[in-house]
């Protein structure tokens, strides 16, 4: 319990590498709890360690697919969104787009759909398809309005200025 609480504190304080390390420890201690792998991958993204995030999330997604226990609503789409984001950060547009499109097809919760659309807009901007990017950011802004300020803020930012690395 203490380690789980520490992950939350580390994340809140911007100590993402430490959150990643601790989530990895918990994933090793509790190998059937796939959510620690999800958090390890998410923390790796926040820490700027996209290659590690991709590897962890790929391993976790494989475990998710084999796991017959009940799933959290929208969980598959969350795994795919996070891995797509890692691959976007690795500048692997084809793999990122495939994951993000699968995330949209996997019945995402609204906040996951909104953030996925922001990431698809970023991919469109990187490919020089500004009209497609604007369309995705506009949809994201509408979906996230009032419920996900981070998503809304990102969509507004990229509507004003195209995304670039």
N, C-alpha and C positions, 0 to 999 in steps of 0.2 A: 504494500500500500504506500509506503514511504517513497519507494522508487517511482511509482506512478505519479505521485504528487510532485516529486522533484522534476519529472519530465515537463509537467505543466508550468512549473515555476521557471525552469530553464527556458522554455519556449517564450513565455511572457517577457522574460528579461533579455531576449535576443541571444541567448547562449545556445544556439542551435546545434553546434557540434557536440556539446555536452548532452543535450537532449537526445541526439542521435545515438551517442555511445550508450546511454542508459537504456534507451528503447531496445538497442541491440542486445544488451545484457539480459533484459527481461524476455526478449524473444528466444534467447538461448535457454533460459531457465524454464520458460513455459512454451515449449515449441508448438503446442496445439492452439495457442492464442495468436491467431493471425493478425489481430489488431496492433500488436506490438511491432510487427513487421511493417504494417501500414504507417505507423507513426515514425518508425526509423527511416523509412523512405521519404516521408513528408519532411522530417527534420533535415534530412540530407539535402533536399531541394532548398529549404530555407537557408542552409549553411553554404549554399553554392557548390555543392558536391554532387553534381548531376549524374556523373557516371556511377557513383556509388548508389544513388537513388534509383537509377534505372535497374541496376543489378538486384537490389533488395526488393524493389517492387515487382520485378519479373518473377523472382522466386516466390514472393508472397502471392502474386496472382495465380501462379500454378498451384499453390497450396489451397487458395480460395476455391479454385475450380474443382479440386478433389474432395474438399470438405463437404460432408453431407449434413452437417449441423445447420440449424437455422441461420439465416443471414440477416443483417441489418437492412432495412429498406434503402435501396439505392446504393448498396455497398459495392456491387460489381462496377457500376459506373464511377464510383469514387476511386477505386483501384485504377481503372483505365484512365481517368482524368489525371491522376497524380503521375502515372507513368508517362502519359502523353506530355505533361508539363516537363518532366525530367528530360524527355527526348527533344522537346522544343529547346530547352536550355543547352542541350548538346548539339544543337543545330542539325538535327536529323529530321527534316521536315516531313518526309514520307512516312516514317514510323510514327512520328508525333501525330500527324493527321489521321492515320489509321486508328490509333488508340482513341483520339478525341472523338472521332465519328462513331466508334464502337461505344464510347461512353454515352453519347446521345441516344443511341439505339437501345441502351440497357436500362431504360426507365429511370432516369436520374431524378433526384429531388431537385426542386427549383434552384437552390443555390449552387448545386453541382452543374446543372445545365447552364446557368448564367456564367459561371467561371470557365466552363468548357468553351462557351461561345467567345469569351474574351481571348482565350488561347487560340482558337481558330482564327479570330481576327488578327492576332499577332502573326500567325503563319501566313495569312493572306498579305499582310503588310510586308513581310520579309520577301514574299514572292512578287511584290510589285502590283498586287491586285487590290488597289485601294478601295474600289467600290465594294468588293466582297468584304473587305475588312470593316468598312463603315457599316455595312449591313449586319455583320456579326456583333459589333460593338453596340449598335442600336438595339438589337434584340436582347443582348445581355443587360443593358441598362434598364430596359422595360421589365425583364424577368426579375432582376435583383432589386428594383426600386422598393424602398421601405423595409427590406429584410436583410440585405447584405451590403453594407456600406463600402466594404473593400472592393467588391465586384463593381458596384456602381461608380466608385471613384476611378477605378482603372478604366472602365468603359468610357467615362467622360474624358479622361486624360488622353486616351488613344483616339477618340473622336476628334480632339483638337490637334493632336500631333501624332503622326504615324509611329508605330512601334519599330524600334531598331535595337540591336545589341549594343 
